[in-house]
Amino acid sequence: MSSQNTPYKTMTQLELVTLAQNDDLKALEELLRTEQKNIFATFSYLSNKREDVFDLTQEAMLKIAKNLKKLKEPKNFKSWINKIVTNLFYDELRKCSKRPDTLSIDDENDTCGAHSIINSIPDTKCKPNEKCISLEMEEIIRAEISNLPGQFKIAIVLREFQGLSYEEIAEITKSSIGTVKSRISRARSKLQDGLRNYI
């Protein structure tokens, strides 16, 4: 089958990664296209500045394209991407901590690193008044996430929105599994407290 007729859009992620590692530019293009929205959504949870979300997404895409051949196990592609995203966010947090009038990464009210579009929340079919309630709830959830410390944000986003295991999050964040579980538990507790009056 010629490359022009290869049904890239119907291929699995693993197939695309394998082809892209073998210099198939069409496969790489399709792989980046399918991952871009997810990466953008992840950064949207972590960064409160839309321009930073765009910049971080573009930087992540470039890193993926440049370093894909270094990935030894194509089946670990998702975890590898999340490492890139997490490292870029850590870099952004360090930049934020050096800016005047910003708060520490450990500050409970850290606003340098989280909120924006919550694309992952399902857009269910509903009446106009229900739609308004849904959008209002998104804003409330976004605001509550923005109040979480940086480490809590990363842990809860990787767990709840990326679906990673505790082990994967521990590896990505270079933390113990116990620390990851503690951060996620505390993040959930804080979110529940903040949403108590709404749900």
C-alpha positions as CSV (number, residue, x, y, z in Angstrom):
1,M,0.0,0.0,0.0
2,S,1.4,3.4,-0.9
3,S,1.9,6.1,1.7
4,Q,-0.7,8.2,-0.1
5,N,-3.4,5.6,0.4
6,T,-2.4,4.7,4.0
7,P,-5.5,5.3,6.2
8,Y,-3.6,7.2,8.9
9,K,-6.8,8.4,10.6
10,T,-7.9,4.9,11.2
11,M,-4.6,3.7,12.7
12,T,-4.0,3.1,16.4
13,Q,-1.8,5.3,18.4
14,L,0.8,2.6,18.6
15,E,0.8,2.1,14.8
16,L,1.2,5.9,14.3
17,V,4.1,6.1,16.7
18,T,5.9,3.1,15.1
19,L,5.6,4.6,11.6
20,A,6.6,8.1,12.8
21,Q,9.7,6.7,14.4
22,N,10.6,5.3,11.0
23,D,10.4,8.7,9.3
24,D,6.8,8.5,8.1
25,L,6.0,12.2,8.2
26,K,2.3,11.7,7.5
27,A,2.1,9.4,10.5
28,L,3.9,12.0,12.6
29,E,1.5,14.7,11.4
30,E,-1.6,12.6,12.2
31,L,-0.1,11.7,15.6
32,L,0.5,15.3,16.5
33,R,-3.0,16.3,15.3
34,T,-4.7,13.7,17.5
35,E,-2.7,14.6,20.6
36,Q,-2.8,18.4,20.3
37,K,-6.3,18.9,21.7
38,N,-5.6,16.6,24.7
39,I,-2.3,18.4,25.4
40,F,-4.0,21.8,25.1
41,A,-6.8,20.7,27.4
42,T,-4.2,19.5,30.0
43,F,-2.3,22.8,30.0
44,S,-5.6,24.6,30.2
45,Y,-6.2,23.0,33.6
46,L,-2.7,23.9,34.7
47,S,-2.2,27.5,33.4
48,N,-4.4,30.5,34.0
49,K,-3.0,32.4,31.0
50,R,-4.4,31.5,27.6
51,E,-1.2,32.7,25.8
52,D,0.9,30.5,28.0
53,V,-1.4,27.5,27.2
54,F,-0.8,28.1,23.5
55,D,2.9,28.5,23.9
56,L,3.3,25.5,26.2
57,T,1.2,23.4,23.8
58,Q,3.4,24.4,20.8
59,E,6.6,23.7,22.8
60,A,5.3,20.3,23.8
61,M,4.4,19.4,20.2
62,L,7.9,20.4,19.1
63,K,9.5,18.3,21.8
64,I,7.4,15.3,20.8
65,A,8.3,15.7,17.1
66,K,12.1,16.2,17.9
67,N,12.4,13.4,20.4
68,L,10.0,10.7,19.3
69,K,12.8,8.5,18.0
70,K,14.3,8.4,21.5
71,L,11.2,6.7,22.9
72,K,12.3,3.1,23.3
73,E,8.9,1.6,23.9
74,P,6.1,3.0,21.6
75,K,3.5,1.5,24.0
76,N,4.7,4.0,26.6
77,F,3.8,7.0,24.4
78,K,1.1,8.4,26.6
79,S,3.2,8.3,29.7
80,W,6.1,9.8,27.8
81,I,3.9,12.7,26.6
82,N,2.7,13.4,30.2
83,K,6.3,13.6,31.3
84,I,6.9,16.2,28.7
85,V,3.8,18.2,29.7
86,T,4.6,17.9,33.4
87,N,8.2,19.0,32.9
88,L,7.1,22.0,30.9
89,F,4.6,23.0,33.5
90,Y,7.3,22.7,36.3
91,D,9.5,25.0,34.2
92,E,6.7,27.5,33.9
93,L,6.1,27.3,37.6
94,R,9.8,28.1,38.2
95,K,9.5,31.1,35.9
96,C,6.4,32.2,37.8
97,S,8.2,32.0,41.1
98,K,10.9,34.4,39.8
99,R,8.4,37.0,38.7
100,P,7.5,39.9,41.0
101,D,4.3,39.7,43.0
102,T,3.7,36.0,42.4
103,L,3.1,33.3,45.0
104,S,5.1,30.2,45.8
105,I,4.5,26.8,44.2
106,D,3.5,25.6,47.7
107,D,1.2,28.4,48.4
108,E,-2.4,27.2,49.0
109,N,-3.7,30.1,46.9
110,D,-1.2,29.8,44.1
111,T,-2.7,31.4,41.0
112,C,0.3,31.3,38.7
113,G,-0.5,27.8,37.4
114,A,-4.1,26.8,36.9
115,H,-7.3,27.5,35.2
116,S,-8.8,28.1,31.8
117,I,-10.9,26.0,29.5
118,I,-12.3,22.7,30.7
119,N,-12.7,21.0,27.4
120,S,-12.8,17.5,29.0
121,I,-16.2,18.1,30.6
122,P,-18.8,16.4,28.4
123,D,-21.0,18.7,26.5
124,T,-24.3,17.0,27.1
125,K,-27.4,17.8,25.1
126,C,-29.6,19.9,27.3
127,K,-32.1,22.8,27.4
128,P,-30.8,26.4,27.3
129,N,-31.3,26.9,31.1
130,E,-29.5,23.6,31.8
131,K,-26.7,24.7,29.5
132,C,-26.3,27.9,31.5
133,I,-26.1,25.9,34.7
134,S,-23.5,23.6,33.2
135,L,-21.4,26.5,32.0
136,E,-21.6,28.1,35.4
137,M,-20.5,24.9,37.1
138,E,-17.5,24.7,34.8
139,E,-16.5,28.2,35.9
140,I,-16.8,27.2,39.5
141,I,-14.8,24.0,39.1
142,R,-12.2,26.0,37.1
143,A,-11.9,28.5,39.9
144,E,-11.5,25.8,42.6
145,I,-8.8,24.1,40.6
146,S,-7.0,27.4,40.3
147,N,-6.8,27.6,44.1
148,L,-4.9,24.3,44.4
149,P,-1.1,24.3,45.0
150,G,0.9,23.4,41.9
151,Q,1.8,19.9,43.0
152,F,-1.9,19.2,43.8
153,K,-3.0,20.5,40.4
154,I,-0.6,18.2,38.5
155,A,-1.6,15.1,40.5
156,I,-5.3,15.6,40.2
157,V,-5.2,16.5,36.5
158,L,-3.0,13.5,35.7
159,R,-5.3,11.2,37.7
160,E,-8.8,12.5,37.0
161,F,-8.4,14.0,33.5
162,Q,-5.6,11.9,32.0
163,G,-6.5,8.7,33.7
164,L,-3.0,7.7,34.8
165,S,-2.3,5.3,37.6
166,Y,-0.7,6.3,40.9
167,E,2.4,4.5,39.8
168,E,2.6,6.4,36.5
169,I,2.0,9.7,38.3
170,A,4.7,8.9,40.8
171,E,7.2,8.2,38.0
172,I,6.3,11.3,36.1
173,T,6.5,13.6,39.1
174,K,9.4,11.8,40.6
175,S,7.5,11.3,43.9
176,S,6.6,8.3,46.0
177,I,3.3,6.5,45.4
178,G,2.3,7.5,49.0
179,T,3.0,11.2,48.2
180,V,1.0,11.0,45.0
181,K,-2.0,9.4,46.9
182,S,-1.8,12.0,49.6
183,R,-1.7,14.9,47.1
184,I,-4.7,13.5,45.2
185,S,-6.6,12.9,48.4
186,R,-6.0,16.4,49.7
187,A,-6.8,17.9,46.3
188,R,-10.1,16.0,46.2
189,S,-10.9,17.1,49.7
190,K,-10.2,20.8,48.9
191,L,-12.3,20.6,45.7
192,Q,-15.2,18.9,47.6
193,D,-15.1,21.6,50.3
194,G,-15.1,24.3,47.7
195,L,-18.0,22.8,45.8
196,R,-20.0,21.8,48.8
197,N,-22.4,24.7,48.3
198,Y,-23.0,23.9,44.7
199,I,-23.5,20.1,44.6
